[in-house]
Amino acid sequence: MRVVFAPEDTEVERTHWRTYLVLAHTFVSSARVVARAAVGMLGQADVDHRIHRWCEAVFGWSKTTVTVAGDERLDRGQAYVLLANHVSLLDVPSVCITFPGRVRFVAKQELRKVPMFGDAMQEAGIVFVDRADRAAAIEALASAEALFAEGTSVWIAAEGSRSRDGRLHPFKKGGFHVALDHGLPIVPVWIQGTLEVLPPDQFQSVSGQTVHVAYGTPIPTAGRSKAELPALMAEVRAAMLELATGSGAREDIDAAP
């Protein structure tokens, strides 16, 4: 286990203002991204830098320590499909600050409508999906081909949305289809601790916590057919649950039937 980010102060405090401060910083950062894109000055390296700075601000203001394990298994120049659990808005910055290569993520279509933030996400290469339209969602995910060709990995919530009880619910098939269609390795990811910092549907955050991100061994998909999808999903789920156990997750984490 390696510490990726350590705040100067780890005092435990329950507040709303820290969350609002992060949201304000996110808006300002988004405005800068949009402005640079408008004048043709936004390259992917610049996006990487700004995402990393945003992550440091998020964890600095929330006084959150971030640790990682298993990242040495990953090839920095290889494109992967990262499939992870999802319980908090902090999951995305947790992956962005710990993943060794370039990573973008999949977001729900509704976020595109958020003023400035949605525009910045689109300029940064974020893939938007309509969760209410399965066919459209798969088509949108297929559009990530250009990212993969550049060696960029994509983070996808395996369950499709945030878990409200912290347990791992049944998986959606979209991320698996993407990996199979492009022959990309799937990396199981487990994120532990973000639920304690900022639970779903809340603005009160808790400082002084530790978030741990564990990366599993990449699972090859090249040469595998769609007929193997159920077996592949089961394999990835088993790997994620193993990572969860090693990260200290509760015993009843698996909510699938």
Secondary structure, DSSP 8 states (H G I E B T S, - for coil): -EEEE--S-----EESHHHHHHHHHHHHHHHHHHHHHHTT---HHHHHHHHHHHHHHHHHHTT-EEEEESGGGS-TTS--EEEE---STTHHHHHHHH-SS-EEEEEEGGGGGSTTHHHHHHHHT-EEE-TT-HHHHHHHHHTTHHHHHTT-EEEEETTSS--SSSSB----SHHHHHHHHHT--EEEEEEESHHHHS-TT---EE-S-EEEEEE---B--TT--GGGHHHHHHHHHHHHHHHHHHTT--TT-B---
